[in-house]
Amino acid sequence: MKRRDFIILLGGGAAAWPLAARAQQSAMPVVGFVNAGSPDALIVAGFRKGLNEAGYVESQNVTVEYHWLEGQFDRLPALMADLARRRVAVIATPNGNLAAIAAKAATTTIPIVFSVAEDPVKLGLVDSLARPGGNATGINLFNVEITAKRLGLLHDLVPKAIRVAVLVNPANAPVAETTLRDIPEAARALGLQTHILNASTSREIEAAFAALGREQADALFVAADIYFLSRRVQLATLAAHYRIPAAYYAREAVEAGGLMSYGADRADMYRQVGVYTGQILKGAKPADLPVLQASKFEFVINAQTARLLGIEVPNSLQLLADEVIE
């Protein structure tokens, strides 16, 4: 073979390699992963763990497109329409009522794996928990069902608190509405007064905390909203600045400096979303996969934050807590 022919052959082969790699990558099933919050390592780690358990490794035999909406819920319809148009293999919506609803509105054929805080039957996502009956299935976190429990633990931790401000995000209507529905009755049972604060942006969160002083609130109850979780550092910093004890639904908020949290074990929930996604990629149908109900709940207290706020954590609550962060 002449040297010139060899160079041409070598050059042609080199050019073909990236083409072959791209072809192999495009042949992988694509999962559209949509979360209305900010990039979150815990969500990604849990989801990948579940995928791995089902036999899928990202970038090896599955491609995952991550979409983080930073609280911009109005972007959901267009994004879901685009995923449906491109016919991704699965749409995964961990920790998002509105994301799941938008996905369901965009397609009746592409499988959807959700995790939601509200009853998925009431949300119109499935026919029943045991037999979803359509193209969606997933996990029910029970966040709204345990609102009274979380408020009760906050009351136990700060028994002198009478006026409790409740922070909700009107842009996330399903969570806001259920929180506003459940809080009044739970507060009356505990002899508490509530005041509602609305915030959908970082600036509005700052304004809400400024209003706490004017309202003379004794404590703060943060709704189980994915956007608020993505702003957990801001919330914890403002709570410390205004010296307001606050209750959250996820341990990450307590790790960021929040006083306490009570809610479902989110890491396990994200893992299960990944497992179901992998099972569907293998050929399982969402209609045949029952909606799972969260069974692991955790109560976490930040002891350092309690000391900074002058709160003495009773021994009974320390024993009850799944973790006390020092």
C-alpha positions in Angstrom: 0.0 0.0 0.0 1.3 3.4 -1.0 2.1 5.8 1.8 -0.5 8.3 0.5 -3.2 5.7 0.4 -2.4 4.7 3.9 -2.7 8.3 5.2 -6.1 8.6 3.4 -7.3 5.4 4.9 -6.1 6.3 8.4 -7.6 9.8 8.1 -10.9 8.3 7.0 -10.9 5.8 9.9 -10.2 8.6 12.4 -13.0 10.6 11.0 -15.3 7.6 11.3 -14.5 7.0 15.0 -16.4 10.0 16.4 -19.2 9.4 14.0 -19.5 5.8 15.3 -19.3 7.1 18.9 -22.1 9.6 18.3 -24.2 6.9 16.6 -23.8 4.7 19.6 -24.7 7.5 22.0 -27.7 8.4 20.0 -28.8 4.8 20.0 -29.0 4.9 23.8 -32.4 5.5 25.4 -32.9 9.1 26.5 -34.4 10.0 29.9 -35.8 13.5 30.3 -35.1 14.4 34.0 -37.1 17.4 35.1 -36.9 19.2 38.4 -38.3 22.6 39.2 -35.5 23.4 41.7 -31.8 24.0 41.4 -29.2 21.4 40.6 -29.1 19.0 43.6 -26.4 16.4 44.2 -28.7 14.3 46.5 -31.4 14.0 43.8 -28.9 13.0 41.1 -27.0 10.6 43.3 -30.2 8.8 44.4 -31.6 8.7 40.9 -28.4 7.3 39.5 -28.2 4.7 42.3 -31.7 3.5 41.3 -30.8 3.3 37.6 -27.7 1.3 38.5 -29.7 -1.2 40.5 -31.9 -1.7 37.5 -28.9 -2.3 35.3 -28.4 1.1 33.7 -25.3 3.3 33.9 -25.4 6.9 32.7 -23.5 7.5 29.5 -22.9 3.8 29.0 -26.3 2.4 28.2 -28.6 5.4 28.9 -28.5 9.1 28.4 -30.0 11.4 31.0 -30.9 15.0 30.1 -31.1 17.1 33.2 -33.4 20.1 33.3 -33.4 22.3 36.4 -35.9 25.1 36.3 -34.8 27.1 39.3 -38.4 27.7 40.4 -39.6 28.8 37.0 -42.7 26.7 36.9 -44.0 28.5 33.9 -41.4 26.8 31.7 -42.8 23.4 32.4 -45.4 23.2 29.5 -42.9 24.1 26.8 -40.2 21.8 28.2 -42.6 18.8 28.4 -43.9 19.5 24.9 -40.3 19.4 23.6 -39.5 16.2 25.4 -42.8 14.7 24.0 -42.0 15.9 20.5 -38.5 14.3 20.6 -40.1 11.1 22.0 -37.7 10.5 24.9 -37.8 7.0 26.4 -39.0 8.1 29.9 -39.8 11.4 31.6 -38.7 11.4 35.2 -40.0 14.1 37.6 -38.6 13.5 41.1 -40.1 15.8 43.7 -42.5 17.7 41.6 -46.3 17.9 41.5 -46.5 20.5 38.8 -43.7 18.8 36.7 -45.7 15.5 36.8 -48.9 17.2 35.9 -47.2 19.1 33.0 -45.7 15.8 31.7 -49.1 14.1 31.8 -50.7 16.9 29.9 -47.9 16.7 27.2 -48.1 13.0 26.5 -50.3 10.0 27.0 -47.8 7.5 25.6 -44.3 8.3 26.9 -43.8 6.7 30.3 -43.6 9.1 33.2 -42.1 8.3 36.6 -43.0 10.8 39.3 -42.6 11.5 43.0 -45.3 13.8 44.3 -46.5 15.1 47.7 -50.2 15.1 46.8 -52.4 12.1 46.2 -51.6 11.2 42.5 -55.1 10.0 42.0 -56.4 13.5 42.9 -53.8 15.0 40.7 -55.1 13.0 37.8 -51.8 11.2 37.2 -53.1 7.6 37.8 -56.4 5.8 38.0 -55.5 4.2 41.3 -52.4 3.5 43.4 -52.5 -0.3 42.9 -53.3 -0.1 39.1 -52.1 3.2 37.6 -53.7 2.3 34.3 -52.0 4.8 32.1 -48.5 6.0 31.2 -47.5 7.3 34.7 -46.4 5.8 38.0 -44.1 6.6 40.8 -43.9 7.5 44.5 -46.2 9.4 46.8 -44.2 11.2 49.5 -47.1 12.0 51.9 -45.6 15.5 52.5 -49.0 17.1 52.8 -50.4 14.3 54.9 -47.7 14.9 57.6 -48.1 18.7 57.8 -49.8 18.4 61.2 -47.0 16.1 62.4 -44.3 18.6 61.4 -46.2 21.5 62.9 -46.6 19.5 66.1 -42.9 18.8 66.4 -42.1 22.5 65.9 -44.6 23.3 68.7 -42.9 20.7 70.9 -39.5 22.2 70.2 -40.6 25.8 70.7 -43.6 25.5 73.1 -43.8 29.2 73.8 -44.4 30.1 70.1 -48.0 31.2 69.5 -47.9 33.1 66.2 -46.5 30.9 63.4 -45.8 32.3 59.9 -46.4 29.9 57.1 -44.3 30.4 54.0 -45.9 29.2 50.7 -45.0 29.5 47.0 -48.1 30.6 45.0 -46.2 29.6 41.8 -46.5 26.0 42.9 -50.2 25.9 43.3 -50.7 22.2 44.3 -48.4 22.4 47.3 -49.5 25.9 48.3 -53.2 25.0 48.2 -52.8 21.8 50.2 -50.6 23.5 52.8 -53.2 26.3 53.2 -55.9 23.7 53.4 -54.2 21.6 56.1 -52.4 24.2 58.3 -55.4 26.0 59.8 -56.9 22.8 61.4 -53.6 21.6 62.6 -52.8 25.0 64.1 -56.2 25.2 65.9 -55.6 21.8 67.4 -52.4 23.1 68.9 -53.8 26.5 70.0 -51.6 28.3 67.4 -52.3 31.4 65.3 -51.0 31.4 61.7 -50.1 34.1 59.2 -49.5 33.4 55.6 -46.5 34.7 53.7 -46.1 34.3 49.9 -42.8 34.0 48.0 -41.9 32.8 44.6 -38.5 34.4 44.1 -35.3 35.0 46.1 -36.2 38.7 46.5 -39.7 37.8 47.7 -38.2 35.4 50.3 -36.2 38.3 51.7 -39.3 40.4 51.8 -41.2 37.7 53.6 -38.6 37.5 56.3 -38.7 41.3 56.7 -42.5 40.9 57.3 -41.9 38.4 60.1 -40.8 41.1 62.4 -43.7 43.3 61.6 -46.1 40.4 62.2 -44.3 39.5 65.4 -44.1 35.9 64.4 -42.7 33.5 66.9 -41.8 30.7 64.5 -41.8 29.8 60.8 -43.3 26.8 59.0 -41.9 26.4 55.5 -44.2 24.6 53.0 -42.9 21.4 51.3 -41.9 23.2 48.1 -39.1 22.2 45.9 -38.1 25.8 45.2 -37.8 26.5 48.9 -35.6 23.5 49.2 -33.3 24.8 46.5 -33.1 28.1 48.5 -32.4 26.4 51.8 -29.1 28.2 52.4 -30.9 31.6 51.9 -33.8 30.5 54.2 -31.5 29.3 56.9 -29.3 32.4 56.8 -32.3 34.7 57.0 -33.8 32.6 59.8 -30.6 33.0 61.8 -30.4 36.7 61.0 -34.0 37.3 62.2 -33.6 34.7 65.0 -36.7 32.8 64.0 -37.1 29.1 64.6 -38.1 27.4 61.4 -39.4 23.9 60.4 -38.8 22.4 57.0 -39.7 19.1 55.2 -36.2 17.9 54.2 -33.1 17.2 56.2 -30.9 19.1 53.7 -32.5 22.3 55.0 -31.3 21.4 58.5 -27.9 20.5 57.3 -27.8 24.0 55.8 -28.5 25.5 59.2 -32.3 25.2 59.6 -33.6 24.3 63.0 -35.6 21.1 62.3 -37.2 19.0 59.6 -39.7 16.2 59.4 -40.6 14.4 56.2 -40.0 11.5 53.9 -36.5 10.1 53.3 -35.9 11.8 50.1 -32.7 9.9 49.2 -34.6 6.6 49.2 -37.4 8.2 47.2 -35.1 9.4 44.5 -33.5 6.0 44.3 -36.9 4.4 43.7 -37.6 6.9 40.9 -34.4 5.7 39.3 -35.4 2.0 39.8 -38.8 2.5 38.2 -37.2 4.4 35.3 -34.7 1.5 34.8 -37.5 -1.1 34.9 -39.5 0.8 32.3 -36.4 1.1 30.1 -36.2 -2.7 30.3 -39.8 -3.0 29.1 -42.1 -2.7 32.1 -45.2 -0.7 31.6 -46.1 2.1 34.0 -49.7 0.8 34.2 -48.4 -2.4 35.7 -46.1 -0.7 38.3 -48.1 0.3 41.4 -47.6 3.7 42.9 -45.3 3.2 46.0 -46.0 5.0 49.2 -43.2 6.5 51.2 -42.5 4.4 54.3 -39.4 6.0 55.6 -39.7 9.3 57.5 -37.1 11.2 59.4 -37.0 13.9 62.1 -33.8 15.9 62.2 -32.7 18.7 64.6 -29.8 21.1 64.3 -28.5 21.4 67.9 -26.1 24.2 67.0 -28.9 26.3 65.5 -31.1 25.6 68.6 -28.3 26.9 70.9 -27.9 30.0 68.7 -31.6 30.7 69.0 -31.6 30.1 72.8 -33.7 26.9 72.5 -33.2 24.0 74.8 -34.0 20.8 73.1 -35.8 18.5 75.5 -34.3 15.1 76.0 -37.5 13.5 74.8 -37.2 15.2 71.4 -33.5 14.3 71.1 -34.4 10.6 71.7 -37.2 10.9 69.2 -35.1 12.5 66.5 -33.5 10.3 63.8 -30.5 12.6 63.9 -29.3 15.5 66.0 -26.8 17.6 64.0 -24.1 19.1 66.3 
